[in-house]
């Protein structure tokens, strides 16, 4: 029987890397991710917008009054169809950018490819935004209650007294002549005095 020679150096060179990798290599890490919950398009069905309007609204749910608009599609645009509402008036489609990448479009505005769409439930109704309320205590400070004011009273004007005029009778002609003489005499005396004063200065 032929014996196989043992070479320790060769064995060490081949064994050490394997032992090192077994002891120090990091074990592989497995990450478990949740699969997306999007409903797959049934049998590759899709919708095509055929509206006469410039665009068709895509809403968050199958109701134009309750659910807000999340986007628009133009005539000729296509999108994968995911289902329909119970009445068939709305089609659920894939719409990137909307919540859960899904939206609803009014069925009379689109043409659905051949096939049968399943009936799907409506999304929860969005909660309306809270309305601002005013503190009643603060509002009461700005309420002005008008006070009753006293109405003006009528004060009668003072009675008017008609003026009375006294009739002056002309003075006697003799008395009028005597007054003229007195005035003329005084003027003459004044003139004589003025002349005397001028002579005295010379």
Secondary structure, DSSP 8 states (H G I E B T S, - for coil): -------HHHHHHHHHHHHHHHHHS----------------GGG-EEEE--SSS-EEEESSS-TTTS-EEEEE-TT-EEEEEEE-TTSSEEEEE-TTSGGGEEEEEGGGEEE-SS---B----------------HHHHHTT------------------------------HHHHHHHHHHHHHHHHHHHHHHHHHHHHH-
